[in-house]
């Protein structure tokens, strides 16, 4: 089951977090999305969304924040540049 993109105004932005190395979407509590529940945060400005994404990715370097505009188009991805995924053998 997928979650419907939130109805937001032209000036708002939606933010979702995912695992950097797998792309798996995360709930708001940063646990893996398994089909039910909400994972979008909504902000009134791009700057607010960026600041929150930076805060979370700095605390959790293996997580990316992806910001979308009101048309559900990706605007920006926030990543912790110090995170280098482990190569699995």
PEBEL-V628458 format. One line per field, one symbol per residue. phi: phi as a letter, one per 30 degrees, with the letter a starting at -180 (. if undefined). burial: # if it has 9 or more other C-alpha atoms within 8 Angstrom, else .. A space follows every 50 residues. Layout:
phi: ???
burial: ???
This chain:
phi: .ccdeddbdeccbcbbcbdddciddcdddicddbjbjcbdccbdbddddd dddddddddbdcbccccbddcicdcaccbddddbeddcc
burial: ..#....#..##########....####....#.....##.##.##.### ..##.##...##########...#..####.........
